[in-house]
Every structure is written in C-alpha cells, then in structure tokens.
Amino acid sequence: MSIAGQSSSLPNTNSVSKKKSTLNNKIVIKFQHPKIDTLILKLNQCRNIR
C-alpha cells in the first residue's frame, strides 16, 4: 500500500505544478482585465460625447 501511494504521488506533483502555472496565468489575466475595461469605458465615453 505504501509503495503504491509513493508511486501515485509522483504524477500528482506534475499535475500540481501544471495547476500552479495555470493559476499564475489566470492571475496575470485578471490584472490585465481592469486596464482593458478602463480603455473600453473611455472609448464608450468618447462615443457618448460625440
């Protein structure tokens, strides 16, 4: 049982590292979104003024 548990933990570490990389990508995207939203808001304001 213990040997099987150790062997199964090896692929799990790979999946965890992949999950961490995807989490980091999501965090970067979240930080980029507010800037895009503000740009869209400014564009909409310019259209409303015209």
PQR file of N, CA, C, O and H, with PARSE charges and radii, in Angstrom:
ATOM      1  N   MET A   1       0.829  -1.203   0.000 -0.4000 1.5000
ATOM      2  CA  MET A   1       0.000   0.000   0.000 -0.0000 2.0000
ATOM      3  C   MET A   1       0.871   1.263   0.000  0.5500 1.7000
ATOM      4  O   MET A   1       0.612   2.215  -0.737 -0.5500 1.4000
ATOM      5  N   SER A   2       1.913   1.246   0.850 -0.4000 1.5000
ATOM      6  CA  SER A   2       2.748   2.446   0.945 -0.0000 2.0000
ATOM      7  C   SER A   2       3.514   2.674  -0.361  0.5500 1.7000
ATOM      8  O   SER A   2       3.693   3.814  -0.789 -0.5500 1.4000
ATOM      9  H   SER A   2       2.123   0.473   1.449  0.4000 1.0000
ATOM     10  N   ILE A   3       3.968   1.575  -0.997 -0.4000 1.5000
ATOM     11  CA  ILE A   3       4.711   1.707  -2.255 -0.0000 2.0000
ATOM     12  C   ILE A   3       3.787   2.277  -3.345  0.5500 1.7000
ATOM     13  O   ILE A   3       4.194   3.136  -4.126 -0.5500 1.4000
ATOM     14  H   ILE A   3       3.823   0.649  -0.649  0.4000 1.0000
ATOM     15  N   ALA A   4       2.559   1.794  -3.385 -0.4000 1.5000
ATOM     16  CA  ALA A   4       1.608   2.288  -4.394 -0.0000 2.0000
ATOM     17  C   ALA A   4       1.332   3.772  -4.157  0.5500 1.7000
ATOM     18  O   ALA A   4       1.230   4.548  -5.107 -0.5500 1.4000
ATOM     19  H   ALA A   4       2.228   1.096  -2.751  0.4000 1.0000
ATOM     20  N   GLY A   5       1.211   4.163  -2.885 -0.4000 1.5000
ATOM     21  CA  GLY A   5       0.952   5.564  -2.570 -0.0000 2.0000
ATOM     22  C   GLY A   5       2.100   6.454  -3.016  0.5500 1.7000
ATOM     23  O   GLY A   5       1.880   7.556  -3.519 -0.5500 1.4000
ATOM     24  H   GLY A   5       1.294   3.533  -2.113  0.4000 1.0000
ATOM     25  N   GLN A   6       3.346   5.968  -2.828 -0.4000 1.5000
ATOM     26  CA  GLN A   6       4.502   6.782  -3.219 -0.0000 2.0000
ATOM     27  C   GLN A   6       4.560   6.933  -4.742  0.5500 1.7000
ATOM     28  O   GLN A   6       4.845   8.016  -5.251 -0.5500 1.4000
ATOM     29  H   GLN A   6       3.525   5.073  -2.419  0.4000 1.0000
ATOM     30  N   SER A   7       4.284   5.825  -5.476 -0.4000 1.5000
ATOM     31  CA  SER A   7       4.356   5.890  -6.936 -0.0000 2.0000
ATOM     32  C   SER A   7       3.256   6.798  -7.486  0.5500 1.7000
ATOM     33  O   SER A   7       3.466   7.499  -8.475 -0.5500 1.4000
ATOM     34  H   SER A   7       4.053   4.944  -5.062  0.4000 1.0000
ATOM     35  N   SER A   8       2.084   6.785  -6.845 -0.4000 1.5000
ATOM     36  CA  SER A   8       0.975   7.602  -7.328 -0.0000 2.0000
ATOM     37  C   SER A   8       1.222   9.089  -7.032  0.5500 1.7000
ATOM     38  O   SER A   8       0.665   9.958  -7.702 -0.5500 1.4000
ATOM     39  H   SER A   8       1.913   6.215  -6.042  0.4000 1.0000
ATOM     40  N   SER A   9       2.059   9.377  -6.028 -0.4000 1.5000
ATOM     41  CA  SER A   9       2.300  10.776  -5.671 -0.0000 2.0000
ATOM     42  C   SER A   9       3.206  11.459  -6.697  0.5500 1.7000
ATOM     43  O   SER A   9       3.203  12.686  -6.793 -0.5500 1.4000
ATOM     44  H   SER A   9       2.512   8.671  -5.483  0.4000 1.0000
ATOM     45  N   LEU A  10       3.976  10.689  -7.460 -0.4000 1.5000
ATOM     46  CA  LEU A  10       4.882  11.286  -8.445 -0.0000 2.0000
ATOM     47  C   LEU A  10       4.105  12.013  -9.556  0.5500 1.7000
ATOM     48  O   LEU A  10       4.399  13.179  -9.817 -0.5500 1.4000
ATOM     49  H   LEU A  10       3.978   9.692  -7.382  0.4000 1.0000
ATOM     50  N   PRO A  11       3.128  11.377 -10.220 -0.5600 1.5000
ATOM     51  CA  PRO A  11       2.367  12.091 -11.253  0.2800 2.0000
ATOM     52  C   PRO A  11       1.554  13.250 -10.675  0.5500 1.7000
ATOM     53  O   PRO A  11       1.289  14.239 -11.360 -0.5500 1.4000
ATOM     54  N   ASN A  12       1.164  13.114  -9.407 -0.4000 1.5000
ATOM     55  CA  ASN A  12       0.384  14.187  -8.776 -0.0000 2.0000
ATOM     56  C   ASN A  12       1.206  15.476  -8.697  0.5500 1.7000
ATOM     57  O   ASN A  12       0.661  16.567  -8.865 -0.5500 1.4000
ATOM     58  H   ASN A  12       1.379  12.311  -8.851  0.4000 1.0000
ATOM     59  N   THR A  13       2.516  15.358  -8.441 -0.4000 1.5000
ATOM     60  CA  THR A  13       3.351  16.556  -8.349 -0.0000 2.0000
ATOM     61  C   THR A  13       3.362  17.275  -9.704  0.5500 1.7000
ATOM     62  O   THR A  13       3.361  18.505  -9.757 -0.5500 1.4000
ATOM     63  H   THR A  13       2.959  14.471  -8.304  0.4000 1.0000
ATOM     64  N   ASN A  14       3.373  16.502 -10.796 -0.4000 1.5000
ATOM     65  CA  ASN A  14       3.348  17.124 -12.120 -0.0000 2.0000
ATOM     66  C   ASN A  14       2.042  17.881 -12.327  0.5500 1.7000
ATOM     67  O   ASN A  14       2.046  19.002 -12.835 -0.5500 1.4000
ATOM     68  H   ASN A  14       3.374  15.503 -10.752  0.4000 1.0000
ATOM     69  N   SER A  15       0.929  17.275 -11.937 -0.4000 1.5000
ATOM     70  CA  SER A  15      -0.377  17.925 -12.121 -0.0000 2.0000
ATOM     71  C   SER A  15      -0.460  19.181 -11.248  0.5500 1.7000
ATOM     72  O   SER A  15      -1.041  20.187 -11.654 -0.5500 1.4000
ATOM     73  H   SER A  15       0.926  16.364 -11.524  0.4000 1.0000
ATOM     74  N   VAL A  16       0.122  19.116 -10.052 -0.4000 1.5000
ATOM     75  CA  VAL A  16       0.084  20.282  -9.156 -0.0000 2.0000
ATOM     76  C   VAL A  16       0.872  21.434  -9.766  0.5500 1.7000
ATOM     77  O   VAL A  16       0.430  22.582  -9.717 -0.5500 1.4000
ATOM     78  H   VAL A  16       0.594  18.299  -9.722  0.4000 1.0000
ATOM     79  N   SER A  17       2.042  21.134 -10.345 -0.4000 1.5000
ATOM     80  CA  SER A  17       2.850  22.193 -10.953 -0.0000 2.0000
ATOM     81  C   SER A  17       2.101  22.804 -12.134  0.5500 1.7000
ATOM     82  O   SER A  17       2.164  24.014 -12.353 -0.5500 1.4000
ATOM     83  H   SER A  17       2.400  20.201 -10.385  0.4000 1.0000
ATOM     84  N   LYS A  18       1.386  21.962 -12.899 -0.4000 1.5000
ATOM     85  CA  LYS A  18       0.597  22.487 -14.020 -0.0000 2.0000
ATOM     86  C   LYS A  18      -0.520  23.388 -13.498  0.5500 1.7000
ATOM     87  O   LYS A  18      -0.786  24.448 -14.065 -0.5500 1.4000
ATOM     88  H   LYS A  18       1.334  20.979 -12.721  0.4000 1.0000
ATOM     89  N   LYS A  19      -1.179  22.958 -12.403 -0.4000 1.5000
ATOM     90  CA  LYS A  19      -2.256  23.770 -11.830 -0.0000 2.0000
ATOM     91  C   LYS A  19      -1.711  25.110 -11.362  0.5500 1.7000
ATOM     92  O   LYS A  19      -2.364  26.139 -11.539 -0.5500 1.4000
ATOM     93  H   LYS A  19      -0.963  22.097 -11.942  0.4000 1.0000
ATOM     94  N   LYS A  20      -0.512  25.111 -10.760 -0.4000 1.5000
ATOM     95  CA  LYS A  20       0.077  26.372 -10.290 -0.0000 2.0000
ATOM     96  C   LYS A  20       0.347  27.293 -11.462  0.5500 1.7000
ATOM     97  O   LYS A  20       0.100  28.496 -11.373 -0.5500 1.4000
ATOM     98  H   LYS A  20       0.018  24.275 -10.616  0.4000 1.0000
ATOM     99  N   SER A  21       0.860  26.739 -12.583 -0.4000 1.5000
ATOM    100  CA  SER A  21       1.151  27.575 -13.748 -0.0000 2.0000
ATOM    101  C   SER A  21      -0.134  28.161 -14.311  0.5500 1.7000
ATOM    102  O   SER A  21      -0.164  29.324 -14.712 -0.5500 1.4000
ATOM    103  H   SER A  21       1.061  25.762 -12.656  0.4000 1.0000
ATOM    104  N   THR A  22      -1.207  27.354 -14.342 -0.4000 1.5000
ATOM    105  CA  THR A  22      -2.477  27.869 -14.863 -0.0000 2.0000
ATOM    106  C   THR A  22      -3.036  28.933 -13.926  0.5500 1.7000
ATOM    107  O   THR A  22      -3.617  29.916 -14.385 -0.5500 1.4000
ATOM    108  H   THR A  22      -1.183  26.409 -14.015  0.4000 1.0000
ATOM    109  N   LEU A  23      -2.866  28.747 -12.613 -0.4000 1.5000
ATOM    110  CA  LEU A  23      -3.327  29.754 -11.653 -0.0000 2.0000
ATOM    111  C   LEU A  23      -2.574  31.060 -11.871  0.5500 1.7000
ATOM    112  O   LEU A  23      -3.175  32.134 -11.849 -0.5500 1.4000
ATOM    113  H   LEU A  23      -2.393  27.948 -12.241  0.4000 1.0000
ATOM    114  N   ASN A  24      -1.243  30.974 -12.084 -0.4000 1.5000
ATOM    115  CA  ASN A  24      -0.459  32.183 -12.316 -0.0000 2.0000
ATOM    116  C   ASN A  24      -0.938  32.877 -13.585  0.5500 1.7000
ATOM    117  O   ASN A  24      -1.038  34.104 -13.614 -0.5500 1.4000
ATOM    118  H   ASN A  24      -0.755  30.101 -12.102  0.4000 1.0000
ATOM    119  N   ASN A  25      -1.234  32.114 -14.633 -0.4000 1.5000
ATOM    120  CA  ASN A  25      -1.731  32.704 -15.876 -0.0000 2.0000
ATOM    121  C   ASN A  25      -3.064  33.402 -15.638  0.5500 1.7000
ATOM    122  O   ASN A  25      -3.287  34.497 -16.154 -0.5500 1.4000
ATOM    123  H   ASN A  25      -1.152  31.117 -14.609  0.4000 1.0000
ATOM    124  N   LYS A  26      -3.949  32.785 -14.866 -0.4000 1.5000
ATOM    125  CA  LYS A  26      -5.251  33.387 -14.586 -0.0000 2.0000
ATOM    126  C   LYS A  26      -5.078  34.685 -13.810  0.5500 1.7000
ATOM    127  O   LYS A  26      -5.788  35.657 -14.067 -0.5500 1.4000
ATOM    128  H   LYS A  26      -3.768  31.895 -14.447  0.4000 1.0000
ATOM    129  N   ILE A  27      -4.139  34.713 -12.858 -0.4000 1.5000
ATOM    130  CA  ILE A  27      -3.909  35.921 -12.059 -0.0000 2.0000
ATOM    131  C   ILE A  27      -3.409  37.043 -12.967  0.5500 1.7000
ATOM    132  O   ILE A  27      -3.840  38.188 -12.831 -0.5500 1.4000
ATOM    133  H   ILE A  27      -3.562  33.923 -12.649  0.4000 1.0000
ATOM    134  N   VAL A  28      -2.502  36.720 -13.894 -0.4000 1.5000
ATOM    135  CA  VAL A  28      -1.985  37.738 -14.814 -0.0000 2.0000
ATOM    136  C   VAL A  28      -3.119  38.284 -15.665  0.5500 1.7000
ATOM    137  O   VAL A  28      -3.211  39.491 -15.885 -0.5500 1.4000
ATOM    138  H   VAL A  28      -2.152  35.790 -14.005  0.4000 1.0000
ATOM    139  N   ILE A  29      -3.987  37.389 -16.146 -0.4000 1.5000
ATOM    140  CA  ILE A  29      -5.114  37.825 -16.976 -0.0000 2.0000
ATOM    141  C   ILE A  29      -6.031  38.742 -16.169  0.5500 1.7000
ATOM    142  O   ILE A  29      -6.524  39.742 -16.691 -0.5500 1.4000
ATOM    143  H   ILE A  29      -3.912  36.408 -15.968  0.4000 1.0000
ATOM    144  N   LYS A  30      -6.261  38.406 -14.902 -0.4000 1.5000
ATOM    145  CA  LYS A  30      -7.137  39.230 -14.065 -0.0000 2.0000
ATOM    146  C   LYS A  30      -6.549  40.630 -13.900  0.5500 1.7000
ATOM    147  O   LYS A  30      -7.284  41.617 -13.889 -0.5500 1.4000
ATOM    148  H   LYS A  30      -5.860  37.594 -14.478  0.4000 1.0000
ATOM    149  N   PHE A  31      -5.215  40.715 -13.770 -0.4000 1.5000
ATOM    150  CA  PHE A  31      -4.595  42.031 -13.609 -0.0000 2.0000
ATOM    151  C   PHE A  31      -4.687  42.823 -14.909  0.5500 1.7000
ATOM    152  O   PHE A  31      -4.764  44.051 -14.878 -0.5500 1.4000
ATOM    153  H   PHE A  31      -4.618  39.912 -13.779  0.4000 1.0000
ATOM    154  N   GLN A  32      -4.680  42.140 -16.046 -0.4000 1.5000
ATOM    155  CA  GLN A  32      -4.750  42.829 -17.338 -0.0000 2.0000
ATOM    156  C   GLN A  32      -6.169  43.305 -17.629  0.5500 1.7000
ATOM    157  O   GLN A  32      -6.350  44.333 -18.282 -0.5500 1.4000
ATOM    158  H   GLN A  32      -4.617  41.142 -16.071  0.4000 1.0000
ATOM    159  N   HIS A  33      -7.176  42.577 -17.157 -0.4000 1.5000
ATOM    160  CA  HIS A  33      -8.569  42.895 -17.486 -0.0000 2.0000
ATOM    161  C   HIS A  33      -8.986  44.300 -17.059  0.5500 1.7000
ATOM    162  O   HIS A  33      -9.592  45.004 -17.866 -0.5500 1.4000
ATOM    163  H   HIS A  33      -7.029  41.742 -16.627  0.4000 1.0000
ATOM    164  N   PRO A  34      -8.694  44.754 -15.823 -0.5600 1.5000
ATOM    165  CA  PRO A  34      -9.125  46.095 -15.411  0.2800 2.0000
ATOM    166  C   PRO A  34      -8.631  47.178 -16.360  0.5500 1.7000
ATOM    167  O   PRO A  34      -9.365  48.125 -16.644 -0.5500 1.4000
ATOM    168  N   LYS A  35      -7.400  47.058 -16.858 -0.4000 1.5000
ATOM    169  CA  LYS A  35      -6.872  48.054 -17.791 -0.0000 2.0000
ATOM    170  C   LYS A  35      -7.699  48.054 -19.065  0.5500 1.7000
ATOM    171  O   LYS A  35      -8.030  49.115 -19.594 -0.5500 1.4000
ATOM    172  H   LYS A  35      -6.804  46.289 -16.628  0.4000 1.0000
ATOM    173  N   ILE A  36      -8.035  46.861 -19.563 -0.4000 1.5000
ATOM    174  CA  ILE A  36      -8.842  46.765 -20.785 -0.0000 2.0000
ATOM    175  C   ILE A  36     -10.222  47.358 -20.532  0.5500 1.7000
ATOM    176  O   ILE A  36     -10.761  48.066 -21.383 -0.5500 1.4000
ATOM    177  H   ILE A  36      -7.766  45.999 -19.133  0.4000 1.0000
ATOM    178  N   ASP A  37     -10.792  47.072 -19.368 -0.4000 1.5000
ATOM    179  CA  ASP A  37     -12.123  47.598 -19.038 -0.0000 2.0000
ATOM    180  C   ASP A  37     -12.106  49.121 -19.019  0.5500 1.7000
ATOM    181  O   ASP A  37     -13.028  49.754 -19.535 -0.5500 1.4000
ATOM    182  H   ASP A  37     -10.354  46.496 -18.677  0.4000 1.0000
ATOM    183  N   THR A  38     -11.073  49.718 -18.432 -0.4000 1.5000
ATOM    184  CA  THR A  38     -10.996  51.180 -18.368 -0.0000 2.0000
ATOM    185  C   THR A  38     -10.859  51.756 -19.773  0.5500 1.7000
ATOM    186  O   THR A  38     -11.437  52.799 -20.076 -0.5500 1.4000
ATOM    187  H   THR A  38     -10.324  49.204 -18.013  0.4000 1.0000
ATOM    188  N   LEU A  39     -10.087  51.074 -20.640 -0.4000 1.5000
ATOM    189  CA  LEU A  39      -9.953  51.551 -22.019 -0.0000 2.0000
ATOM    190  C   LEU A  39     -11.308  51.517 -22.723  0.5500 1.7000
ATOM    191  O   LEU A  39     -11.667  52.451 -23.440 -0.5500 1.4000
ATOM    192  H   LEU A  39      -9.617  50.226 -20.393  0.4000 1.0000
ATOM    193  N   ILE A  40     -12.053  50.438 -22.514 -0.4000 1.5000
ATOM    194  CA  ILE A  40     -13.378  50.322 -23.145 -0.0000 2.0000
ATOM    195  C   ILE A  40     -14.300  51.412 -22.606  0.5500 1.7000
ATOM    196  O   ILE A  40     -15.063  52.010 -23.366 -0.5500 1.4000
ATOM    197  H   ILE A  40     -11.761  49.679 -21.932  0.4000 1.0000
ATOM    198  N   LEU A  41     -14.235  51.677 -21.296 -0.4000 1.5000
ATOM    199  CA  LEU A  41     -15.075  52.723 -20.702 -0.0000 2.0000
ATOM    200  C   LEU A  41     -14.734  54.080 -21.315  0.5500 1.7000
ATOM    201  O   LEU A  41     -15.631  54.861 -21.632 -0.5500 1.4000
ATOM    202  H   LEU A  41     -13.616  51.192 -20.679  0.4000 1.0000
ATOM    203  N   LYS A  42     -13.452  54.362 -21.483 -0.4000 1.5000
ATOM    204  CA  LYS A  42     -13.039  55.645 -22.078 -0.0000 2.0000
ATOM    205  C   LYS A  42     -13.540  55.750 -23.505  0.5500 1.7000
ATOM    206  O   LYS A  42     -14.005  56.809 -23.929 -0.5500 1.4000
ATOM    207  H   LYS A  42     -12.723  53.727 -21.226  0.4000 1.0000
ATOM    208  N   LEU A  43     -13.446  54.644 -24.255 -0.4000 1.5000
ATOM    209  CA  LEU A  43     -13.938  54.647 -25.638 -0.0000 2.0000
ATOM    210  C   LEU A  43     -15.438  54.921 -25.661  0.5500 1.7000
ATOM    211  O   LEU A  43     -15.917  55.704 -26.481 -0.5500 1.4000
ATOM    212  H   LEU A  43     -13.069  53.785 -23.911  0.4000 1.0000
ATOM    213  N   ASN A  44     -16.177  54.279 -24.764 -0.4000 1.5000
ATOM    214  CA  ASN A  44     -17.631  54.488 -24.696 -0.0000 2.0000
ATOM    215  C   ASN A  44     -17.944  55.936 -24.342  0.5500 1.7000
ATOM    216  O   ASN A  44     -18.885  56.507 -24.893 -0.5500 1.4000
ATOM    217  H   ASN A  44     -15.788  53.643 -24.097  0.4000 1.0000
ATOM    218  N   GLN A  45     -17.181  56.543 -23.438 -0.4000 1.5000
ATOM    219  CA  GLN A  45     -17.413  57.939 -23.051 -0.0000 2.0000
ATOM    220  C   GLN A  45     -17.174  58.854 -24.249  0.5500 1.7000
ATOM    221  O   GLN A  45     -17.937  59.794 -24.469 -0.5500 1.4000
ATOM    222  H   GLN A  45     -16.416  56.079 -22.991  0.4000 1.0000
ATOM    223  N   CYS A  46     -16.130  58.588 -25.018 -0.4000 1.5000
ATOM    224  CA  CYS A  46     -15.836  59.400 -26.203 -0.0000 2.0000
ATOM    225  C   CYS A  46     -16.984  59.281 -27.196  0.5500 1.7000
ATOM    226  O   CYS A  46     -17.374  60.278 -27.804 -0.5500 1.4000
ATOM    227  H   CYS A  46     -15.510  57.824 -24.839  0.4000 1.0000
ATOM    228  N   ARG A  47     -17.528  58.092 -27.372 -0.4000 1.5000
ATOM    229  CA  ARG A  47     -18.651  57.892 -28.296 -0.0000 2.0000
ATOM    230  C   ARG A  47     -19.876  58.649 -27.802  0.5500 1.7000
ATOM    231  O   ARG A  47     -20.607  59.243 -28.594 -0.5500 1.4000
ATOM    232  H   ARG A  47     -17.212  57.282 -26.879  0.4000 1.0000
ATOM    233  N   ASN A  48     -20.100  58.625 -26.487 -0.4000 1.5000
ATOM    234  CA  ASN A  48     -21.266  59.320 -25.930 -0.0000 2.0000
ATOM    235  C   ASN A  48     -21.135  60.822 -26.136  0.5500 1.7000
ATOM    236  O   ASN A  48     -22.126  61.496 -26.416 -0.5500 1.4000
ATOM    237  H   ASN A  48     -19.506  58.142 -25.843  0.4000 1.0000
ATOM    238  N   ILE A  49     -19.917  61.357 -25.999 -0.4000 1.5000
ATOM    239  CA  ILE A  49     -19.702  62.798 -26.173 -0.0000 2.0000
ATOM    240  C   ILE A  49     -20.020  63.194 -27.612  0.5500 1.7000
ATOM    241  O   ILE A  49     -20.644  64.227 -27.856 -0.5500 1.4000
ATOM    242  H   ILE A  49     -19.112  60.809 -25.772  0.4000 1.0000
ATOM    243  N   ARG A  50     -19.588  62.369 -28.560 -0.4000 1.5000
ATOM    244  CA  ARG A  50     -19.869  62.667 -29.970 -0.0000 2.0000
ATOM    245  C   ARG A  50     -21.360  62.551 -30.229  0.5500 1.7000
ATOM    246  O   ARG A  50     -21.809  62.763 -31.356 -0.5500 1.4000
ATOM    247  H   ARG A  50     -19.082  61.529 -28.362  0.4000 1.0000
TER
END
